[in-house]
Amino acid sequence: MPFNKDIVALATKNTLFREVLSTGPHSQVVVMSIPPGGDIGDEVHPDVDQVLVFVAGEGAAILDGERSIVGPGRLVHVPAGNRHNFVNTGPTDMRLYTVYAPPEHAPGTIHRTKAEADAAEAEHVPATTQG
């Protein structure tokens, strides 16, 4: 189903660690909120490109071991196979939207916290989904 919404507004008001908003056959749109001191988690997607756009907060991108600053208006492209993590270094939630190509998560996935996301991944338990 086509998706046409104010993504900056959706990302700015999002309080969930991860929520999949739209999934197509070749890409997926997700909003994320990372609390102060939190991170997305060190990871590599072997077959998935990821584009992240930051709309609120401040943090650090760690891309293949290189650290750089991220904040509102910053876009980061992580090609498949690149190790990456994003850390919230500020006093407020860091909010962003991200596009995975191809999709990385089940349609409708919701992870309220990073702990919930980590547990689902470790146990291969399906995420909470919207009905």
Buried (B, 14 or more C-beta within 10 A) or exposed (E): EEEEEEBBEBBBEBEBBBBBBBBBEEBBBBBBBBBBEBBBBEEEBEEBBBBBBBBBBBBBBBBEEEEEEBBBEBEBEBEEEBEBBBBBBBEEBBBBBBBBBBBBBEEBBBBBBBEBBEEBBEEEEEBBEEE
